[in-house]
Amino acid sequence: MTATLRAAIVGTGAIAHAHAEALAALDGAQLVAVTDRDPAAAERFAQERGGQVYADLDALLAESRPDVVHICTPPGVHAPQAIAAMEAGAHVVCEKPAALSLAELDAMVAASERTGKRLAVVFQQRTGTAAAHVKALLEEGAFGRPLVAVCQTLWFRDQAYFDVPWRGSWATEGGGPTLGHAIHQIDLLAYLLGDWESVRADLWRVGRETGTEDSSTATVAFASGAVATVVTSAVSPREVSAMRIDTEKATITLEHLYGHGHDHWRITPAPGVPDAEVARWAMPAAEEPSGHVPLLRGVYGALAAGEDLPIEAADPARSFEIVTAVYSSAAHDGARVTPASLRQDAARMASLEAPVTERRPGR
């Protein structure tokens, strides 16, 4: 990277530190501005990470004029903040979930196309040398056709987590753990398997007092012919983020929590696959784990070169569509939802609110 891009961070909570650390690791990026609704929090962040503090986003955009704005606020304000930043002339890197609804995300994508500014949504699970290696092998057909998959996001969040005012509310969070947590693994699954074809799903509330779900179950069919079960939980004491893809020639497994490296992946050949063929599947000698650093390196490199975003940051809507289809299916008693019917259901998609089945004694 030869050009230095001036970056701003909006929202200085925990995830903003991951962005600041990644920016500090890049040669062509400089953090110049920060803002937060809590001025004291913004000041503490700036003292630790750098950047000038501004009273609000409007002042930051008008006075600092950053090249890239990182949206690290709660999801309820992602869409208006991202659109304002792009209209002010800045590219946007937005934390997941990108928006409260598919309609909001569509508006963000439209603003990107209208202004010519890039919109990158943070799905760092796509990154790392292992994911790139497995994706390349799948795309070249080295494993044969993908057949069956399992995608699990089994995390643990106590009641205090849901008691934060903006959480557990359709109006301010846009959904529950399926949107806020599982979207990372769902995104990685879709990154590897491609376009989705249909979704059937149910939402459950089994252990937390919340306005949304604390668990969900879904079946996702992909255009390739593969079928996946997707299970999400925020009530699982032994936490794991796991994925399994069974193909004609191999089983690919991944088990981690919030990030993965080579040791988290395993490729098991089917009986009869020649050793020489299996040897080609070995992970590359050079390793880089998944994370914000490789994601932002690719994004900033593309921005500096005036190129399209790398595949690790492209297709911001695909995994959001799958999650939205989970909610839409639950709202229609487990009906099969397709990409066409999802877009046709404009009223439902304007708000992700969907009924949740209570599964506790006496309820």
Stockholm file with secondary structure:
# STOCKHOLM 1.0

chainA/1-363         MTATLRAAIVGTGAIAHAHAEALAALDGAQLVAVTDRDPAAAERFAQERGGQVYADLDALLAESRPDVVHICTPPGVHAPQAIAAMEAGAHVVCEKPAALSLAELDAMVAASERTGKRLAVVFQQRTGTAAAHVKALLEEGAFGRPLVAVCQTLWFRDQAYFDVPWRGSWATEGGGPTLGHAIHQIDLLAYLLGDWESVRADLWRVGRETGTEDSSTATVAFASGAVATVVTSAVSPREVSAMRIDTEKATITLEHLYGHGHDHWRITPAPGVPDAEVARWAMPAAEEPSGHVPLLRGVYGALAAGEDLPIEAADPARSFEIVTAVYSSAAHDGARVTPASLRQDAARMASLEAPVTERRPGR
#=GR chainA/1-363 SS CCSCEEEEEECCSHHHHHHHHHHHHCTTEEEEEEECSSHHHHHHHHHHHCCEECSSHHHHHHHHCCSEEEECSCGGGHHHHHHHHHHTTCEEEECSSCCSSHHHHHHHHHHHHHHTCCEEECCGGGCSHHHHHHHHHHHHTTTCCEEEEEEEEEEECCHHHHTSTTTTCHHHHSSSHHHHTTHHHHHHHHHHHCCEEEEEEEEEESSCCCSSCSEEEEEEEETTSCEEEEEEESEEEEEEEEEEEEESSEEEEEEESSCCCGGGEEEEECTTCCHHHHHTTSCCSSCCCCSHHHHHHHHHHHHHHTCCCCGGGCCTTHHHHHHHHHHHHHHTTTCCBCHHHHHHCHHHHHSCCCCCEECSTTC
#=GC SS_cons         CCSCEEEEEECCSHHHHHHHHHHHHCTTEEEEEEECSSHHHHHHHHHHHCCEECSSHHHHHHHHCCSEEEECSCGGGHHHHHHHHHHTTCEEEECSSCCSSHHHHHHHHHHHHHHTCCEEECCGGGCSHHHHHHHHHHHHTTTCCEEEEEEEEEEECCHHHHTSTTTTCHHHHSSSHHHHTTHHHHHHHHHHHCCEEEEEEEEEESSCCCSSCSEEEEEEEETTSCEEEEEEESEEEEEEEEEEEEESSEEEEEEESSCCCGGGEEEEECTTCCHHHHHTTSCCSSCCCCSHHHHHHHHHHHHHHTCCCCGGGCCTTHHHHHHHHHHHHHHTTTCCBCHHHHHHCHHHHHSCCCCCEECSTTC
//
